[in-house]
Amino acid sequence: MESKIHLLRQQILQELETRYPKIDKIALALFISARPLRLFFQSHTIVVLTNQPLRKVLLSPKAPRRLVNWSVELREFDIQYKPRTVIKAQALADFIIECTLPGDPPQLVISEVPDPWNLYVDGSSAIGSSGAEIILISPKGFTVEYALRYGFQASNNEVEYEALLAGIRLAHALNVDSLSVHSDSLLVVNHILGDYDVRDKRMAQYL
């Protein structure tokens, strides 16, 4: 069965929201993501990777009213906040070139620029099903969210790679010229960076 890709939501931040501080925008992105994924959030522990003190700000009694409102709705979920792991631009560029489909010129060029798009990927596998969540955010706050459900059984590491590849192809389709990828899988990140050797033959096909 072919993978089924469901477009959950596309949202352009309102003019006022684009003026929010960076940490407020991250909190808003989490709040927006939680609504269409409520059932997923309720049945799983959600790990938020960020270099911002998001938990502290959301729980602060001095937080702006909008943050308090978002925090109230987010408290019903089991959300953990951890430092994010970032794939370096050059390593990601090499990975993209290697994974580009035959006859498909690598138009996506990764470089160290001030305002890249941010790609957040997270794959999960359970008995009888596997899937991934993808969030792509432009420098101006345009957000594209995808949920992927695969019609085949795969390991957690395999769905992490599938999520990464799907996210990169999405960025490619949108002609993104600068991309910062965020993954909660240390194995995938270190495989791409070359810090870990690939011993599993099934995993080697992704590299």
N, C-alpha and C positions, 0 to 999 in steps of 0.2 A: 504494500500500500504506500502510495506517495505521501510525503510529509504534507500536513495541512498547516498552512500559515494563516493565522487570523490577525487582521489588523484591528487592534483593540482601540486605539485612540490616536488622533493627531491633534495637537493643541498648540496654538500660537499664543504666547504670553501677551496679555493685554498691555497697552502702553505703560500703565502705572506699574505693572508687575516687572517690567524690564528695568525699572529703576531701583528695584529692591537690592539690598546688599547681597553679596555672593551667597552667604550662608542661608539667607532667607529664600533665595532661588532654589538652593538644594533642598531645603525643607519643603518648598512648594512642589518640587519634582517628586519627592517621596509621597506627599499627600495626594497628588494627582495620580501617581502610579497605584496607590493603595485602593482607590475607589473601583476601577474596573477589575482589579485582581483581588477583591475582598475575600472570596472563598479560598483563594490560594494563600493569602496572607493569614487567614484564620486557621488554616490547617498545617502551616509550616512555620518554622522559626526563620525570620527574615534577617539576613545579615546585610547591613548597610556599610559599604566601604567609602570612607570619606576622610579627607585630611582636615576637615573642619570640626570644631567642637559642637557637633549638631545636637547630641543628647543633652549636653549642658544647657544649650540655648533653649531647646524645646521645654525643658523642665524648669527654667528660670522663672521665678515669680515676677520679674521685672520685664519679661518678654513683651513685645508689642501684641496687641489684641489678636492680630491675624495669626501669629505664631501660637498663641494660647489656644485658639480655635482649632488649628491644625493638630496641635499636640493632644487635645482632648480626643479627637477621632482616632489618632494613631495609637493611643494607649491601649486600645482593645487588642492590639496585635503584639505578638512576641517578637520584638525588634531588637537586634543587637547592633551596636555601632563599633566598627573596627577600622584601623588605618587601612587605606586602600593600597593595593599592589598595582604598580603601573608598568606596562610594557614599554621599554624604551623605543623611541621612534625608529632608529636604524634597524633594530632587531625586528620590529614589526614590518618595516619596509621589505626586508629580506624575506620574511615569511609570506607576505602578500605576493611578491614576485614568484616565489616557488609554488604558490597555490593558485595562481591565475590560470583559468581554463585555457586550453589550446586555442589559438586563433583569437583570443581576447586580449588585446594590448593592455599592458598595465598602466592605466591612466591615473590610478591613485598613487600620488607621490607623497610620502611621509617626510616631513621636514620639521626642524625645530623652529616654530613660529609662535608668536604671542597668543593667538586666538584659535586653537584647533577645535574641531568638533570633538565631543566626548561620547565614546561608545561604552556602554555598560552591558556586560553579558553574564548570564548565569544559567547553567544547565542543571537538570535534575533527572534522576532515573529511579523508577520504582517498579515493582513487579507488575508487568502487563502494560506499562506505559513509560514514556520518556518525553521530555520536552525542554524548552528553554525560554527565557525571557530576555528581550533585547530592548534597550533604551538608547536612542541616538539623539543627542542634544547639540544644536548649533550654537555658535558663540553668541547669537542674539536671543537664544532661549527657545527657538523652534524645537519642539519635541516630537519624536516619532517612537511609538511603543509597539512592539510585536510580541505575541506569544506563539511559540512553535510547539506543535504536538507531532511527534514522530510516530509513524505506523510500524516501527520496527523496534525490537528490544536492543538497548545499548547500555554500556556501562556509564557510570558517572563521568569518567574522564572523556569518553567518546562524545557524550552530549555536550560537554564543555567545549570541545573542539568544534562540534557542529554549530554550536551557538556562536562561537568566535567567527567561523567562516561565514555564517549567515549574516552576521553583523557587518563584516567587511564587505560582503557583496551588496548589502543595502547601502553602505556608504559609497561604494563604487557607483551604484545606480544613481545616486544623488549628486555625483560629480564632486564629492568631498575631496579637497586637496590637502587637508591637514587633519590628522586623526590621532586622538589619544585614547587608547583602549584600556579598560579597567576590568579585571577578572578576579574572582575570588578563588580561582584554582591555582595554587602555587605550582602544581605539577605542570600544567599547561604553560604558565608563564616561564618557568625555568626550562622547559623543553624548547620554547621559542628563543629564549635568550642563549641557549646552548649550555646552560649550567648543569642540566641533568642529561644523562644518556637515556636513549629510548631503547628499552629491552623488549617491550611487548610488540610483536609483529603487527598486531591490529592497530596499535597506536602509531607505529612507524609510517603508516600510509598517509597520515596527516602532515608529515614533515618532509 
